[in-house]
Amino acid sequence: MDNQQTKSLKYDWYQTETSVVITVLIKNIKEEQLSLKFSSEIVDLHIKGEKEDEEISKSFNLFHKIVPEQCCYKLTPVKIEIKLKKLEGLRWDKLEGACDIVKKVIPQGTVPSLDKPPSYPTSKGTDWSAIEKDINAQESQDKPEGEEALNKLFQEIYGKGSDEVKKAMNKSFMESGGTVLSTNWKEVAQDKVECKPPDGMEFKKWSS
C-alpha cells in the first residue's frame, strides 16, 4: 500500500430498491488485510498495511438502517465493493448522516381513548346500537328467491364482467327477444342469436 492511499480513503456509492453499494477505490488489498463489521446503522472498515502507520479505519454512519446478516463484500485488484441490504425499501438521500424524520405530536386530551367502539346516542332507554345489529341480522337472513335471485345473479355477473361479457349479454338478450342470455362473446358475435323459447312455448311477434 503506497503513501497516497494512507492519507485518504476514496469511495463512492449507489443504490437500488433493495441495496446500497459502497465502492472503496484502493488497490491490491488482500483478504487478510481487510476487516469489515456490520451493524444496523454502522459499517466499520479497517485495512491493515504493511507498516503500522499505513492502517486505514473508516466508520460509515448510515442514513438508514440495514440488515447486517444479509450484507457482504467483494475484493478486486482495484477496489472493495460493499453491498448493504436495506431494512426498508426507502430511497436514501445520502450515504451517511442522521435521517430527518418529522413526527407530529398530538396533545393529550385532544383525542379520547376508547376501550370499545362508540355507541349511538340513546334516548328514553332506546339502544340504537342493538337495533342496528338486529337490522343487519335480518338483512343477512333475507335472501332473494326465484326470479328475484336469478335477476340478482345476472346483475352481479354483468357488473363484474369484462367488456366482452357485457357485450355478449346485451347482444344475446336483445336479438333473442329476451330468451337467451350468453356471456360468450366469441360465440354470439359470429351470427344473430336466434329466439329460444322454453319447452312447450311458442314465440310470436306482435303485429303492428
Secondary structure, DSSP 8 states (H G I E B T S, - for coil): --HHHHH--EEEEEE-SSEEEEEEE-SS--GGGEEEEE-SSEEEEEE--SSGGG-EEEEEEBSS-B-GGG-EEEE-SSEEEEEEEBSS----S-SBS----------TTSS---SS------BTTB-HHHHHHHHHHHHHH----HHHHHHHHHHHHHHHS-HHHHHHHHHHHHHTTTS-----HHHHTSS-------TT--------
